[in-house]
């Protein structure tokens, strides 16, 4: 089994390389590594406190955004074209090396 990782830029602009597990939500990976992310609903797509900006080079590799995710992003702060909820991004081999940045409003 190959080792997977993601790169997360925190609220202070520091990039962290995090070991990732296939099938886990990116939000869970960020939270379990101790980075500051609210993730209040725990991955149920019923809040926007796990909002991240996905590096533009990775956007086409993600699954399409569902309507419920889009509705939740309407409640997030500073939404951009590359905004996603990290609870809706499921880690896979194809996403090895994924780069995201924590968005405003996600800091606990």
C-alpha positions in Angstrom: 0.0 0.0 0.0 1.5 3.3 -1.0 1.6 6.3 1.4 -0.8 9.1 0.6 -0.5 12.7 1.6 -2.2 16.0 1.3 -0.7 19.5 1.7 -2.7 21.9 3.9 -1.9 25.6 4.3 -3.1 26.8 7.7 -4.5 30.2 8.6 -1.0 31.6 9.2 0.2 30.6 5.7 2.3 27.6 6.8 2.0 24.5 4.7 1.8 21.1 6.4 2.2 17.7 4.7 -0.2 15.3 6.3 -0.4 11.6 5.9 -3.7 10.6 4.4 -5.8 7.4 4.4 -7.8 6.4 1.3 -11.5 6.6 1.9 -11.2 9.3 4.6 -12.7 12.7 4.3 -10.1 15.4 3.8 -11.8 17.2 6.8 -11.1 14.2 9.0 -7.4 14.1 7.9 -7.0 17.8 8.7 -8.8 17.5 12.1 -7.0 14.3 13.2 -3.6 15.9 12.5 -4.5 18.6 14.9 -4.8 21.6 12.5 -7.3 24.2 13.6 -10.5 23.5 11.7 -14.0 23.7 13.3 -15.7 21.0 11.3 -18.8 21.4 13.6 -21.1 18.9 12.0 -18.5 16.2 11.7 -18.9 15.6 8.0 -22.7 15.7 7.6 -22.6 18.6 5.1 -24.8 20.6 7.4 -22.4 23.5 8.1 -19.6 25.3 6.3 -17.0 25.2 9.0 -14.6 22.9 7.1 -14.5 25.3 4.0 -11.2 25.1 2.1 -9.7 26.5 -1.0 -8.5 23.8 -3.4 -5.4 24.6 -5.4 -6.7 25.3 -8.9 -4.5 22.6 -10.4 -6.6 20.0 -8.4 -10.1 21.2 -9.1 -10.7 19.0 -12.2 -9.6 15.9 -10.2 -12.4 16.3 -7.6 -15.8 14.8 -7.8 -18.5 17.2 -8.9 -20.0 19.3 -6.2 -23.4 18.2 -5.0 -26.3 20.6 -4.5 -26.2 20.2 -0.7 -22.5 21.2 -0.6 -23.2 24.2 -2.9 -26.1 25.3 -0.5 -23.8 25.1 2.5 -21.1 27.1 0.8 -23.7 29.9 0.4 -23.3 30.3 4.2 -19.5 30.3 4.2 -17.3 33.4 4.4 -15.2 34.5 1.4 -16.3 31.9 -1.1 -14.2 31.6 -4.2 -14.4 29.6 -7.4 -12.1 27.0 -5.8 -14.1 26.7 -2.6 -15.1 23.3 -1.4 -16.2 21.7 1.9 -13.4 19.4 3.0 -15.9 16.9 4.4 -17.1 16.3 0.9 -13.7 15.5 -0.6 -13.0 11.8 -0.1 -9.3 10.8 -0.2 -8.2 8.5 -3.0 -5.0 7.5 -4.8 -5.9 10.0 -7.5 -5.8 12.8 -4.9 -2.4 12.0 -3.6 -0.6 15.3 -3.1 -3.8 17.3 -3.0 -3.2 21.0 -1.9 -5.8 22.9 0.0 -5.8 26.0 2.2 -8.0 26.6 5.3 -10.5 29.3 4.5 -11.6 32.2 6.9 -14.3 31.2 9.2 -13.0 27.7 9.9 -10.7 28.6 12.7 -12.0 27.2 16.1 
